[in-house]
Each structure stands twice: as structure tokens, then as C-alpha cells.
Amino acid sequence: MPDAFYPWMHLIGRISFAMVFIGGGVNHFTKLNDTAMYAKGRGVPFATFATIVAGLMSVVGGTLVAMGWHRFIGAGLIAIFALLTAFMMHNFWRDTDPTAKQNEMAHFMKNLALAGGALFMAYYGRGGWPMSLGG
């Protein structure tokens, strides 16, 4: 009986994971100025360009993972996005305000965990995924 649920669990799990990146990536474009100003305030060079690239990585990576198509590339884009975001945007060690430092550290750790999950997906992307477009 549990084997019957596996394909559905896999599909729902990867879509749920991917939606965080697809939705966030879309926000990079719909709120480009605000997101770029925040990135600039965190010390990201070429903030507008970086925001556009990050949005593309997030949307494309999330879409590929959700569809199960070219999943190594999709999960790789998500892992790179999450790691870059952790170290460039949530560099808590630079904050002096304890509340801001704690908030950024939580986001830093969250991004590390998401990158780890994406790396797992990239590794297991070479095998067959149920209910996917393959590749």
C-alpha cells in the first residue's frame, strides 16, 4: 500500500519545494526596484543585474524541478541560487543590531538547508523520477 503513494508524494514534494523558488523568483521581477534596493543595501554589487539573474535562476530552476525535466540543471540552479543568497544577502556576521543579526542568521541557515535539499535532488536527479518529464 505505501508504494502506491510514492509517486504522488514525490510529485507533491517537488512541486511544494519548487513553488518557494518560482514564487520568489517572480517577485524578483514584479518588485524589481524594491528587491534591487534591498540587495544594494546588503552590499550586493550590480544589484539590479544580480536581482534579475537571481530571479531567472529561481524561476527556471524551480520550474525544471517541479516538472522533473532536466532536474540536475534545475536543482543545480536552485542550489547555486540558495548558496549565493545565503552568503551575499544574509551575511549576518556583518550586522551589529542583535535583532537584525538573528533574523539574517535564520535566513542564512534556511538557505543552507534549501541548498542542501537541492543538492540531494541534483544527485538523485540521474535516476528515474515518477510523474516527471524525465531528462
C-alpha positions as CSV (number, residue, x, y, z in Angstrom):
1,M,0.0,0.0,0.0
2,P,2.7,2.6,0.8
3,D,4.3,2.1,-2.6
4,A,1.1,3.4,-4.2
5,F,1.6,6.7,-2.5
6,Y,5.3,7.2,-3.5
7,P,4.7,8.7,-7.0
8,W,2.2,11.2,-5.5
9,M,4.4,12.1,-2.6
10,H,7.3,12.7,-5.0
11,L,5.3,14.9,-7.2
12,I,3.7,16.9,-4.4
13,G,7.0,17.2,-2.6
14,R,9.0,18.5,-5.5
15,I,6.2,20.9,-6.5
16,S,6.0,22.2,-3.0
17,F,9.7,22.7,-2.8
18,A,9.8,24.4,-6.3
19,M,7.0,26.8,-5.5
20,V,9.1,28.6,-3.0
21,F,11.6,29.4,-5.7
22,I,9.1,30.0,-8.5
23,G,7.1,32.4,-6.4
24,G,10.2,34.2,-5.0
25,G,11.7,34.4,-8.5
26,V,8.5,36.0,-9.9
27,N,8.7,38.5,-7.0
28,H,12.2,39.4,-8.1
29,F,10.7,40.7,-11.4
30,T,7.4,42.2,-10.1
31,K,9.2,44.0,-7.3
32,L,12.5,44.6,-9.1
33,N,13.2,48.0,-7.8
34,D,12.5,47.1,-4.2
35,T,14.4,43.9,-4.3
36,A,17.4,45.5,-6.0
37,M,17.4,48.3,-3.4
38,Y,17.4,45.7,-0.6
39,A,20.2,43.8,-2.3
40,K,22.2,47.0,-2.8
41,G,21.7,47.8,0.9
42,R,23.1,44.4,1.8
43,G,26.2,45.1,-0.3
44,V,25.5,43.1,-3.4
45,P,27.4,44.6,-6.4
46,F,25.4,45.4,-9.6
47,A,22.2,44.9,-7.5
48,T,19.7,45.3,-10.3
49,F,21.5,42.9,-12.6
50,A,22.1,40.4,-9.8
51,T,18.4,40.6,-8.9
52,I,17.4,39.7,-12.5
53,V,19.9,36.8,-12.7
54,A,18.7,35.5,-9.3
55,G,15.1,35.7,-10.4
56,L,15.9,33.8,-13.6
57,M,17.8,31.1,-11.7
58,S,15.0,30.7,-9.2
59,V,12.1,30.6,-11.7
60,V,13.9,28.3,-14.2
61,G,15.4,26.0,-11.5
62,G,12.1,25.7,-9.7
63,T,10.1,25.1,-12.9
64,L,12.6,22.3,-14.0
65,V,12.4,20.6,-10.6
66,A,8.6,20.8,-10.5
67,M,8.3,19.3,-13.9
68,G,11.1,16.8,-13.3
69,W,12.7,17.8,-16.6
70,H,16.4,18.4,-16.7
71,R,16.3,18.1,-13.0
72,F,20.0,18.1,-12.4
73,I,20.2,21.5,-14.0
74,G,17.1,22.8,-12.2
75,A,18.3,21.6,-8.8
76,G,21.8,22.9,-9.5
77,L,20.4,26.3,-10.3
78,I,18.4,26.3,-7.0
79,A,21.5,25.2,-5.0
80,I,23.7,27.9,-6.5
81,F,20.9,30.5,-6.0
82,A,20.4,29.5,-2.4
83,L,24.2,29.5,-1.6
84,L,24.8,32.8,-3.2
85,T,21.8,34.3,-1.5
86,A,22.9,32.9,1.9
87,F,26.4,34.4,1.7
88,M,25.6,37.7,-0.2
89,M,22.2,38.7,1.2
90,H,22.1,37.1,4.6
91,N,25.6,37.7,5.8
92,F,24.6,38.1,9.4
93,W,28.2,38.4,10.6
94,R,28.2,42.0,9.3
95,D,25.1,43.1,11.2
96,T,25.6,44.9,14.5
97,D,22.0,45.1,15.7
98,P,21.2,41.8,17.6
99,T,17.7,41.5,16.2
100,A,18.8,42.0,12.6
101,K,21.7,39.7,13.2
102,Q,19.4,36.9,14.5
103,N,16.9,37.4,11.6
104,E,19.6,37.3,9.0
105,M,21.2,34.2,10.6
106,A,17.8,32.4,10.4
107,H,17.6,33.2,6.7
108,F,21.2,32.2,6.2
109,M,20.6,28.8,7.8
110,K,17.3,28.4,5.9
111,N,19.1,29.0,2.6
112,L,21.8,26.5,3.5
113,A,19.1,23.9,4.2
114,L,17.4,24.6,0.9
115,A,20.7,24.4,-0.9
116,G,21.3,21.0,0.8
117,G,17.9,19.8,-0.3
118,A,18.6,21.0,-3.9
119,L,21.9,19.2,-3.9
120,F,20.1,16.0,-2.9
121,M,17.7,16.5,-5.7
122,A,20.6,17.1,-8.1
123,Y,22.3,13.9,-7.0
124,Y,19.1,11.8,-7.3
125,G,18.1,13.5,-10.5
126,R,20.0,11.0,-12.5
127,G,17.6,8.2,-11.6
128,G,14.0,8.0,-12.8
129,W,11.5,10.3,-11.1
130,P,7.9,9.3,-11.0
131,M,5.4,11.5,-12.8
132,S,8.1,13.6,-14.4
133,L,9.0,14.7,-17.9
134,G,12.4,12.9,-17.5
135,G,15.7,14.1,-18.6
